[in-house]
């Protein structure tokens, strides 16, 4: 046995009652809104326009504040990046100088060892006792 989900007589009556209730409620609400509206339509439009302008000015001010903050942050980051770059160059120069000094000392030590063994009598490519590196 199958049951029909919609009873045509009951469903039509309840649908029409619902529709009539919605129309009556909308009409009643519209009349009440007109009776109790605090301002005329032109006044309401002017107030809405004024409020929109105030909101636009606030939004523009907020944008300006955020843009200024971003610009200041970008300047600060650029300054710090330049400082870090300068510092990295200084460190690289120090490392290069330390490496050159270490190499000079290693060559001088190697030369001194060779001389102590009696193998070398002079440094190749030099006419004095200076290091060939520097």
Steps between C-alpha positions, in 0.01 A plus 500: 500500500641842409419825668492827315713758678275787395132507564371727225212647700687561829821611332329760285316646798811524717708649216237765430471582872878535525513725194213714630675532837827606337328763284301634796814511719699683233221754449460553875878543540513753215218706650659493845838605355337797328306600814794475736784608270705761688589702190377575154654314209712796385631549854582130525684506165699806607592334827603181320709702252662693784573176684649350185723807456617475864572132451691582180710762681574255783595235248726747319660603831553136596654431159733798545603379844566147377687629193719722721574208731592280205724772354676548835543125537641474149747782570604333824547166324702663221719674756556177693572312177761761406652475848515119474655524153765741626568277800527193275754682282702592810493140623601372155794742493604390850479133402703563185767687699507224765532234229784691334675540836456129576637407159801731549571342839463149357743581217744661743476196731550261210801700381644504852463123524666451164789718608536315828534172311759651273298438183439859396766766484276772361143552421410442137396812316623741767814695544466558873345362810150628424203269466402423138137578586523841624 
